[in-house]
Amino acid sequence: LNDVADRKADAEHAVKRRRPIPSGRIGVAAATFFGLVLLTTAFALAACFARWLLPFLAAFLTINLLYSKYRLN
């Protein structure tokens, strides 16, 4: 999901512009959909098999969302 947020800046970067999302090989809607599917799957599996992992997943998600929104340039 961070790659979706960074796609415009990455499209202008010499190396990062070749990545699937900034190059347009994977659309924003598809990347967002699959990112959310993977996120939901991770939480569901943790809830079923390793409940102790849920707070760590929540913390990881929070840190990533904050990084995507407020990262330093």
Stockholm file with secondary structure:
# STOCKHOLM 1.0

chainA/1-73         LNDVADRKADAEHAVKRRRPIPSGRIGVAAATFFGLVLLTTAFALAACFARWLLPFLAAFLTINLLYSKYRLN
#=GR chainA/1-73 SS CHHHHTHHHHHTSTTGGGSHHHHTSSCHHHHHHHHHHHHHHHHHHHHHHCGGGHHHHHHHHHHHHHHHHHCCC
#=GC SS_cons        CHHHHTHHHHHTSTTGGGSHHHHTSSCHHHHHHHHHHHHHHHHHHHHHHCGGGHHHHHHHHHHHHHHHHHCCC
//
